[in-house]
């Protein structure tokens, strides 16, 4: 499988690209031990993607010849943001890695009344950096052309206020799963237009309180169930993203 | 959320049930600290499920009154077996836990030519026991009425020979994902009859060899892609089970 790199720069005007990015140089020279004339995939801003041949590589920089643009679209047809209350343990890492593989567009993590974990600003900043790295690696590994962004909210109200930035907001609500509400999720996802923005909100292990659900509903969120089985906090986002892919990419 | 227990026995004829199961007694008395008159859910053989009230509990045994049968069906409408080549690290644990939450009916693990991990018979037996425990816990947690079984195959050929026990066999094949074959999975899952048996076969990190895919095809397996993104060995089964739930339970 061909190695791919996110250059985090615009695509060049000509057919040659030169990078001095230390991380990329280190990875290509010391980890992958690439040689001249080998091929990699370069992903530039706006998901512009090129099959690229290594012309020269030294500790100072690497020169590529851009051989052919790759136009295949591997991104989900909806822009899906996964918003999750802080879960226990290292589940944030799992949610980020797996949801990136499954096509999430961005992440928003926030405290809720039943979150066991508390994160001060400093810890959140550190966590954000490490999750961004995980999102980058998972994007490369799953051949995506977009790297999800990661944001932390300081409180529950600011999450609710962000709802206005999305075309639809769905809240996974365990009680909905229990009473058998399963068709709403399908119909909303099916009816959205290409590239519209969908926010999916997930609670912590103990679920949202009824008050929190009501606050979200006041900001026009819709409660949905995700099938008849009870899913863990880190499994529910994977189910939802796979379901979106099934509805919009497989059918 | 009400605690549930798999009794591994037939449901009693009357409305009283008595257990001397050590693990259950320990969990109820020492872990959950249940008292008389509290309620739990008991799941008997053939998924017969009762809301049950604790009448008495001692170190010798627990007596329940069966209050009301719970008839809600939480099992996937297809019996899905997840067959996975040995993956690296503790991914078997993850595959078992998450796939149980997502409705898998049973598991079959096997060596393939590109599996890095080798398991001798003794290790496989030990692994089987620990995975059965994980499947049991995940079933309880996700409120299922069936606990998936776990089997280990000694070689690749015996997996292929087992194909005849299923109504359909689908192989997740990365090359199919690359060439954009995504509709086959949907149409097979949609067309199967209720309670038919579906085997989903997943390769190790490096994928199956072309020879292995051909051997499976000789045993009537169908290659399918699971959407346009490349999924890790432990993510692909979760995607497939979520997709089956979406097609058969949400639509």
Interface residues (C-beta under 8 A of the other chain):
Chain A: X1 X72 X73 X74 X98 X101 X102 X103 X141 X142 X143 X144 X174 X180 X182 X183 X185 X186 X227 X228 X229 X230 X231 X232 X235 X238 X239 X242 X243 X245 X246 X247 X249 X250 X251
Chain B: X1 X72 X73 X74 X98 X101 X102 X103 X141 X142 X143 X144 X180 X182 X183 X185 X186 X227 X228 X229 X230 X231 X232 X235 X238 X239 X242 X243 X245 X246 X247 X249 X250 X251
